[in-house]
Amino acid sequence: MATKTIAVDAQVYEELAAQKRPGESFSKAIRRMIQQSGERGTGADLLRHLESVPPLSEEDAEIMLEVVEENRSEALGEPLDLR
């Protein structure tokens, strides 16, 4: 099998290394991610996937809510109560 060397910045390398599964080569990880990105799913597929995602902690939910409120108030000019 022929190989090629590519250069990526350190942040991309770290992100790729974090996505790599145990025992998986970088080539296999990249191939898997490319194949996954090309899969087009339905809304039902997305909802099924989201069922496997753990819920946010209370702290993370509060942080996310604060960011949403801040962004909306900047866009609309007035704060909104999203609670």
C-alpha positions in Angstrom: 0.0 0.0 0.0 1.4 3.4 -1.0 1.5 6.1 1.7 1.6 9.9 1.6 2.7 12.3 4.3 0.6 15.3 5.0 1.1 18.2 7.4 -1.6 19.3 9.8 -1.4 21.9 12.5 -1.1 20.7 16.1 -4.7 21.4 17.0 -6.0 19.4 14.1 -3.6 16.5 15.1 -4.9 16.6 18.7 -8.6 16.6 17.5 -7.9 13.7 15.1 -6.0 11.8 17.8 -9.0 12.3 20.1 -11.4 10.8 17.5 -9.2 7.8 16.9 -10.5 4.6 18.4 -8.2 2.3 20.4 -6.0 0.3 18.0 -7.2 2.3 15.0 -4.6 3.8 12.7 -4.9 7.5 11.6 -5.7 6.3 8.1 -8.6 4.1 9.2 -9.9 6.9 11.5 -9.8 9.4 8.6 -11.5 6.9 6.3 -14.2 6.2 8.9 -14.9 9.9 9.4 -15.0 10.6 5.7 -17.5 7.8 5.3 -19.6 9.0 8.2 -19.7 12.6 6.9 -21.0 11.4 3.6 -23.9 9.5 5.1 -27.1 11.4 4.8 -29.6 10.5 7.4 -33.2 11.4 8.1 -34.5 13.4 11.0 -35.4 10.1 12.6 -31.8 9.0 12.3 -30.7 12.1 14.0 -33.1 11.6 16.9 -32.0 8.0 17.3 -28.4 9.2 17.5 -29.3 11.9 20.0 -30.8 9.3 22.3 -27.3 7.9 22.9 -25.9 11.3 23.8 -25.8 11.8 27.6 -27.8 14.8 29.0 -26.0 18.0 29.9 -25.0 18.5 33.5 -26.9 21.3 35.3 -23.8 23.4 35.2 -23.3 22.9 31.5 -27.0 23.6 30.8 -26.8 26.8 32.7 -23.8 27.9 30.8 -25.4 27.1 27.5 -28.6 28.9 28.5 -26.5 32.0 29.4 -24.7 32.0 26.1 -28.0 31.6 24.2 -29.6 34.5 26.2 -26.6 36.7 25.6 -26.6 36.0 21.8 -30.3 36.6 21.5 -30.2 39.8 23.5 -27.4 41.1 21.3 -29.3 40.2 18.1 -32.7 41.5 19.3 -31.5 44.4 21.4 -33.4 43.2 24.5 -32.9 40.3 26.9 -35.4 37.3 26.7 -36.4 35.1 29.5 -35.8 31.6 28.2 -36.6 29.8 31.4 
